[in-house]
Each structure stands twice: as C-alpha cells, then as structure tokens.
Amino acid sequence: MVKFRVAPIKVEQSLIEHAYLLFKYLKVVAPKRCQRPLCWTNSDKTKFFESILMNRVEGTFIFIDIETAFEAIKREYQSNEKSYLFFEDLLRSGFKYIVIDGNNRYHFLTDLLNDRWLIPQGEYHYISDAKTGRIETFEVVARHRKFSDLPIAVQKIIKQRKSNVSEYSQVDLKGLGEIFTNVNAGKPLNRQEFRNVWDVDYADLVRELEDDLMGLLNTLITNPSIGLTGQEFIVDCLDFILNGIVVDPTTGETSHNAINQNSKDCLYKSEADSDLFWKIGSNFKLLQEYLPRMISEAILGSGNTKKVTRSSAIQNLIWMMCNGLDKSYPSVVEAMKMAESEYTNTKRTYQLIYKDSDDTEMTFRDSCNGMNKECMNIRGKVLNEIIDEVNVSSVQAVI
C-alpha cells in the first residue's frame, strides 16, 4: 500500500469535444518522469485519424490541474522539497496541466488541427451522422493535405468527436508515479520505464544526462526514446562503473557484482552522489565529442562502424575513462583498438573464479556478451591491463 502525503483526487470523468479539449488544455506539459516518449509513426497517426473519422475514438486523456495540485502540496511540503519545486517550476513556466496518458494522441491532434500534419493522399470514409451511422467519403489529394484543406463538413465532425477525459485536482510526485503505473497496467512497462517514474534522485539525474547525451545515444541506438532504451544504456554503464567491479579502498581487494534489472533497481534506490555522477557524466560527454571523429577516421578499419558503436565496446571505453585511462583523444582511440584486438582474440582464455574449476574458460569476447560476476572479473582484468599499457605509452610519448 502506497502512503501518500497528498492523496490523488480525481474529478468526475467526462466527455469533451476535441476542439474544446485542445482549447482548455492549451498549456499542457508532458514531463519525462511520468510519460512514455512520443513514438507514433505516420502509420499510427493515420490509423488514429481514421478512427476519428469513423467515430471510434478510444482511450482516455488524463490531466493533472497543476494549480490546484500545488495548493495541496504547499500545505504538506516544505518549499525545498522535490514535489514543491517540481510543481512550482511548472507554474512559473506557464503550464496549466500535466498530461499523463494520451501524450501521443494529444500531440497528434494539436498537429492535425494546426495544419502541422500532412494527411496521406487517398480516399477516406467518415460517419457523418452518429445517430444513423451514415457513411460518406472524401478524397485527399496532393498539395491539399492539411486539416484546413478538408471539406468543411469533415472539419466539423472531427472537432465534434468526443474523448474521455479524467482530471486530477490533487497529486504529488509519488502520486504521479502511481497514476502512471496504474494507467499502464494493461500495457506492461519495462523495468526502466518503472524506474523512470520513481521519486528518487537517480531518476532525475539520469533523465538530465539523457538530454545531454542524445547525440551519442542516437548514434548508438535506433530510436533511443522508445522504451527508454537510451536511459537503460546509461544505467547499464553507471551500474557497471559504480558496482560491477569494486575495489576495497582499505584492503585493495576486488569484488564483482552482476549487472541486471535487480541491481539497477538497487542503484536507483541508493543514495546518489551527484558530484560523482557528474564526473562520470563528463566522461560520457567527452566520448560523445570523440565518437563522430572515431567513426569518420574509421579507427577499427573501413566499414567497421558497428564495431566502434557496439554496446559492450562503448561500455568498456566509458569504464576505462572513469578508472584512470588518459582521456586524450589518441589514448581513447588506442584503448578502443586494444580492446577490439582482445575481443577478436579467440586463443586467450580466462579461468573462472566463481564457478567450478572444470567449467569451460571464457574469452574476453564471451565476457563482453554478458554481465554476470564472471564477466565482470574478466572484463576488469583486461580493461585494467589496457589502461596501464595505454597510459605508459602516453607518458612515453610526452617524454
């Protein structure tokens, strides 16, 4: 049972015409912490457009009245607490409502009615009389593909179609996460989408770093916003750096921890060191600066861009940059070349330390394809060797 300092209160659900809905909720914001990213393709938009025409509008718009929610929050929270600051900032930015469910639909409708979406050419059917079910047709032709180009009768019926709207007048950050989770109960969230709505420091920090790294993420991942795969990659790297290979500062002994969904949950629930986080973030940003040059220079050979952008290769490079590797461009390039050489070396194998001695030994490549304790052990050995060798070379080059 979730304990709320400000319990979510929902206003009576109603049916509202699209035109009025868009007018009423003009100042709408969709915070990344409680929203699946925009992901509709043009095909998705066309299907929803057709559903409006045929009067089969599905789904509910869920809005939070920011002003009334903030009044409740002011009674329960101090002015330096996250819920207070979050809602106060939205009000100061001029927003009136938060949308939790229906973000893709909302953006599509605003684009449609403001002539920002070009309707695909072709013949369309629409129900012109909802009482009788009468169906009529119209055609969209080249150079006349905007909403304002549609027949007046079609424009009118689109504006008059009705949608379910639920409005909350009272809620805090914990409540936002609870509503988002409940709304998506029938559309299962992945673990990163769950972590993203938690009211914890790591969720805020990762979202901020994600915004700073969209250039890097778009190079590594197709559509990094869908399913928050970009965030998940960042969190994989963070957990690898912070918890995968841990050296005891007193004894100097090394321990290893598996990186998985449970470990990433634990990372999010732990206390975040913001200074350390942004030190790691600075290495991500430096790699974001280096990577286009590394690709253009084909550092691993012509046609081998995929090797440079392989997830494990980037994870290993970030780990080395956070663990003492000289961060000059030549050193980072040399480290990646050496790591790739080890990755392709099938002759060198490593004894397992967490399994029976008669288990098959692993190559560095095997360890890069997994994130268990054994993989952490082998990756740590190889990466530390590379760091030492590259740093010695960089010092000699200076001398």
Helices and strands as residue ranges (DSSP letters): E 9-10, E 14-17, H 18-24, E 28-29, G 32-34, H 42-53, E 60-65, H 66-76, H 82-92, E 97-101, H 103-113, E 122-129, E 134-140, G 147-149, H 152-160, E 162-170, H 173-183, H 191-197, H 201-212, H 214-220, G 226-228, H 229-239, I 240-244, E 245-247, E 254-256, H 261-269, H 274-296, H 305-308, H 311-321, H 329-343, H 364-368, H 373-398
